[in-house]
Amino acid sequence: MAKKVIDEPSEDVVANARKDRAQRRGPFARVALFIRQVFGELRKVVTPTRKELLSYTGVVLVFVVIMMLLVSGLDFGFSALVNFLFGDPTIAG
């Protein structure tokens, strides 16, 4: 029975890709091979459950808020430091 490419270990996939490249396919055959490989990879994708998706979304949102606070704090601190060191040129008029 023929073995599917998606069932092979990654080394065999690489070897098959090199063998296919060595055959010098035409442009349409290369596009078709690429599309077959894309669909093969998409079959391996596992979609998260609703609970996992909400959990991942929460983690990302919390991380973004923390990074926003960190960057805002650094921005405020550096601007205060620059104003302290160099003064405000609009006041010295």
C-alpha positions as CSV (number, residue, x, y, z in Angstrom):
1,M,0.0,0.0,0.0
2,A,1.3,3.5,-0.8
3,K,2.4,5.6,2.0
4,K,1.1,9.2,2.3
5,V,3.7,12.0,2.5
6,I,2.1,13.3,5.7
7,D,2.8,10.0,7.5
8,E,6.5,10.1,6.8
9,P,9.1,11.5,9.2
10,S,10.4,15.0,8.4
11,E,13.7,13.6,7.1
12,D,11.8,11.6,4.4
13,V,9.8,14.7,3.5
14,V,13.0,16.6,3.0
15,A,14.5,13.8,0.9
16,N,11.3,13.6,-1.2
17,A,11.4,17.4,-1.7
18,R,15.1,17.2,-2.8
19,K,14.2,14.4,-5.2
20,D,11.3,16.3,-6.6
21,R,13.5,19.4,-7.0
22,A,16.0,17.3,-8.9
23,Q,13.4,16.2,-11.4
24,R,13.2,19.9,-12.6
25,R,9.4,20.2,-12.8
26,G,7.7,22.9,-14.9
27,P,6.3,26.0,-13.3
28,F,2.7,24.6,-13.1
29,A,3.9,21.3,-11.6
30,R,5.9,23.3,-9.0
31,V,2.8,25.3,-8.1
32,A,0.7,22.2,-7.8
33,L,3.4,20.5,-5.6
34,F,3.5,23.6,-3.4
35,I,-0.3,23.6,-3.0
36,R,-0.3,19.9,-2.2
37,Q,2.3,20.5,0.5
38,V,0.3,23.4,1.9
39,F,-2.8,21.2,2.2
40,G,-0.7,18.5,3.8
41,E,0.6,20.9,6.4
42,L,-2.9,22.3,7.0
43,R,-4.2,18.8,7.8
44,K,-1.7,18.7,10.7
45,V,-3.1,21.8,12.3
46,V,-5.0,21.3,15.5
47,T,-7.6,23.9,16.3
48,P,-7.9,24.9,20.0
49,T,-11.0,24.3,22.0
50,R,-13.2,27.3,23.0
51,K,-11.7,27.2,26.6
52,E,-8.1,27.1,25.2
53,L,-8.9,30.0,22.8
54,L,-10.3,32.2,25.6
55,S,-7.4,31.3,27.8
56,Y,-4.8,32.2,25.1
57,T,-6.7,35.4,24.3
58,G,-6.7,36.4,28.0
59,V,-2.9,35.8,28.3
60,V,-2.2,37.9,25.2
61,L,-4.4,40.8,26.4
62,V,-2.8,40.8,29.8
63,F,0.7,40.7,28.3
64,V,-0.2,43.6,26.0
65,V,-1.5,45.7,28.9
66,I,1.7,45.0,30.9
67,M,3.9,45.9,28.0
68,M,1.9,49.1,27.4
69,L,2.3,50.1,31.1
70,L,6.0,49.3,30.9
71,V,6.6,51.4,27.7
72,S,4.4,54.2,29.0
73,G,6.4,54.3,32.3
74,L,9.7,54.3,30.5
75,D,8.5,57.1,28.2
76,F,7.3,59.2,31.1
77,G,10.5,58.6,33.0
78,F,12.8,59.5,30.1
79,S,10.8,62.6,29.2
80,A,11.0,63.7,32.8
81,L,14.8,63.1,32.8
82,V,15.3,65.0,29.6
83,N,13.2,67.9,30.8
84,F,15.2,67.9,34.1
85,L,18.6,67.8,32.3
86,F,17.9,70.2,29.4
87,G,15.0,72.3,30.8
88,D,12.0,73.5,28.8
89,P,13.1,75.9,26.1
90,T,9.7,77.5,25.8
91,I,9.9,78.9,29.4
92,A,13.3,80.7,28.9
93,G,11.8,83.3,26.5
